[in-house]
Amino acid sequence: MSVNWNLDVLYKGFEDPKFLKDLSDFDGKITNFSDTVSNLISSREILVETLTQYLNSLIEIYTASQRLGAFLSLTLSVDSTNVLANKYKVQLGAKASKLTEPTTKMDEFINSIENIDAVLAQSDFLTEHKFFFKEIIRQNDYMLSVGEESIISKLKNTGSSAWVNYKNKLISTHKVNIILDGESKQLPLTEVLNLVDSPDATVRKTAYEAEIKSYVTIEEGVAAALNAIKGEVLTEVEARGYDSVIQMTLEESRMDDKTLNAMLEAMKESMPIFRKYLRRKAELLGHKNGLPWYDIYAPIIKKEMSFSYEQGKEFVVKNFRTFSDKLADFAQYAMDNDWIDVYPKPGKVGGAFCSGLAVVKECRILLNYGNTIGDVSTFAHELGHGFHNLCLNNESYLNRSYPMPLAETASILCETIVKKAAVKEAPEDEKIAIIEAEICGATQVIVDIYSRYLFEHAFFEARKEGYVSVEQIKELMLNAQKEAYGEGLDENVLHPYMWTWKSHYYYPSRNFYNFPYAFGLLFAKGLYAKYLEDKTNFPNRYEELLAVTGKLSIEEVALSIGINVAQKDFWQASLQTIVDDINEFLELTNKK
């Protein structure tokens, strides 16, 4: 077993004849697809056959595109300076942009069909894809002309896509000058970020100060990328007729604004108890003015809880099995078959993610593992994404795409499973550490995510007025952190540069990729409560829920298991589970 993932199931490299043939053939596939659409539109007589042929052609072209695109993106995520991967990714982007014109033409055609429900009802295959057609019709108000859609798609190749690549290259190759153990070193940013939960307070503070100081060499470039990407988004929002970026995001997320507002209100009301936790943690670590940023992740137990990767694997599988054998077996299979890229290294992007590969019914998981309980939690989180993909394997390719808020459901439920199971068997000191790690994670997903939501909203407003300077961006970030964290943090030791390496701000097609994490956490908490009520039957119901996430609205998915997410009381009840943990933590640490 390797600690680097293996992509051979896609291609064996850039010299693989299959890769070169597929890349070369992709132009022909696009031409054939475009010709097929033109022929189908011109013949309106047998609509059932027309729509069936279109779906089959669309699935074929999307499958080909994903195989190539995933191979290039995954290669670049662990080697951002790979010349061939960068070259071929630009080529593929240019090719794929040619799909916009035929798909837009077909969308217009679909919207022109009278009584489409009656047409779809004539075929089991079309009925299976009813949600796909309904989404095209629902989004019709925001569609542009065929020519405009095509131009926008092509311009993104030299616009937002190019800026994303530039920003990723800046961050993944960024080095930090730091002095550790009296020795001057130059470390990749990802390695320095992994020092945030070091048991050594001096190391944490040194890492924070070195990190903050280092950004001066790349801040202008990253700010330029952020301005360009968000500027493009605002232009598209205006052109399509949305009232705001958040409205566009909610439409794309299949989520009602009542749901978002109910969740945000409940989150805002819960801030005082999180601040109480942060101040207690600050006291335990010897701080008097709230918690400094560099100690947010600090362990509070002197005894270091270390989890090697091998121990982490065993820990995850063991605790997943308390939920279901299917979940545990999936995790073990991913570990045994080189689906995971484990450790930080030069050129590798920061953070962690899971990439679903529907084309081969597998996934690949990127970690930057650092041997802590937090890394084990992240590992469980990403495996949760993979399990979500597994539950979609029997769905049509076009019914697999789920919205952002639901994307975090399975991942955070897996985190919860691991942490709750671990608490039960831990001695008191370790129990405190595990509970604190869970609260720390929840604080990130509730309080910090709220600050990121506030920041992104403020940035979009500022960007409407023109280019936002580095100093302005830093001020917006600090203001958002102060509003969310309040007296819980030392306002003199915050993080003005959190916008630089958080990749979520740079997804041009996934704006406000912050509140989905809060939705995922709290929705998962609600699901976990249902699991505790019926441990025997819930795992199967849960898998059924995950399987329909690509073909229902968020509200419909939740109602399928008896949850009304448009009501604030659901979110308050989910938050109460975290409040209970915080109160237990406060009680346990009151003895210290």
C-alpha positions, 0 to 999 in steps of 0.5 A: 500500500502506498501513501500516494494515490494511483491514477492508473484507472484513469490513465497511466501518464501523459505518454499513455496512448489511451490518454493521448487518443482520448484527448485527440478524439475529444474534438471529434466527440464534441463535433458529433455531439453538436451535430446530434443536437442540431439534427434532433432540434430540427426534427420535432416529430418523435420527442421521446426518441429525441430526448432519449438520444440527447440524454445518451449523447450527453452522458457519453460526452460528460463521461469522456470529459470527466475522465480527462478532466479528473486526471489532469486536476488530480495530477495538478493537485499533488504537483501544481508545477507539472508542465504537461498537466497545465498545458493539457488542462488549458487545452481541455478547457478550450475544447470543453467550452465548445459544449456550451453552444449545443447544450444551450440550444438543447435547453432552449428546445426543451423549454419550448416543449409543451406539456413536457410531463406527458412526454417524459411519462411515455418512457421509463428512461426519461421519467428517471431523468425528470428532475434533470429536465425540471431543473433546465426549465426552472433555470430558464429565466436566467439563461442567456442566448446561445451566442452569449452562453458560448462566449461566457464559457470561452472567456472563462478559460482565459479569465477565472480558470486562468486566475484559479490556476495562477492562485493555486500555483502561488499558494502551492509553491509558496515557502515560509521562512521559519526558525524551529529548534534554533534552525532557520528553515524554508518550509512549504506553506502546507507544512507550516499550516500543519503546525497549528496544533503542535503541543509546543506553544512556542512552535504554534506562535512562531509558525503563525508569525512566520506564516503571516509575515510570509504573505507579503511576497504573494499578497498582491498576486493572490488579491489580483486573482480574487478580484478577477474571479469575483469581478467575473462572477458579478458580471455574470450575475448582472447579465443573467438577471439575478438580484445578487450572487447569493440568490444565484448560489441558492438557485444553483444549490436548489435551496430556498432562502427561507432555509438559509435564513433560518439556519443563519439566524440560529447560528447567530443566536448561538455565538455567545456559547461558542465565545464562552468555550473560546475564553475557557480554552484561552484561560486553560492555555494561559491567555487573559484577553481571549484566545489568540488565533495561533492557539485556536487548534492548540491541544489543551492536554499536555500529553500529546495524542499522536495518531500515525497514519496507520493508527488513524486508518485503524481508528477510522475503520473500527469506529465506522463499523459501529455505524455500519459494515458497509461504511467500514468496508468502503473505507478499508477498500479505499485505503487498501487500493491506493485511493489516498494521497496522504502527506504534505509535499512541495507542489501539493495543494493545501487542505483536503478533498475527495474527488468523485470519479463517476466514470470508474465508480471510484474516488480519490482523497487528498490529505495533508496528514500530520498525525493528530486527532484533527487529521484523523477527523479530516480523514473520516470527513473525506471518506464520508464524501467517498461513501456519498459517491458510493451510494450514488453508484446505481444512479444515472450519471445525470442524477449524481450531481448534488448541491453544495449544502448536501455535499457536506452531509455524509462527510460531517456525519462520518466525523461525528461517528468517529468522535462520538465513538472515541469519546466513549472509550477514552480515559478522562484526559483523552475524553476532554481532548476528544470533546475539545477537538470536536467543539474546536471543529464545530467552532470552525464550521459554525463561527469561522464559517459565519465569519467567512460568509460575512467576509465574502458578502462584504467582499462582493459589495466592495468589489461592485465599487471597483478593485479591492486592495490588499489592505481593504481585503485584510480589513474586511477579513478582520471585521468579519472575524471580530463580528463572528468571534467577538470577545472569544478571540484576542482581537489583536491576534487575528488572521488578516490573510485567511482569504489567501489559501482558503480555496473556497473563495476562488471557485468561480462556479461555487460562490459562498462555499461556506454556509454549506459546511454549516448546513452539512454539520447541523444537518448531519447532527440532526441525522445522527440524532435519528440514528441514535433513535433507531440504530438498526434501520437508520443506516439503510434509510441514510443510504437511500437519502444519499442516493436521491441527493442528485435528483431532489431539492434540498428541502425535498431530500430532508423531508424524505427522512422527516426533517423540515430544514426551513424551520429554525427549530430544527437548526436550534435543536442541532446546535443544542447537541454542540451546546451540550458538548460545550457545557460538558467541556466547561464542566470537565475543565472547571476541575482543572 
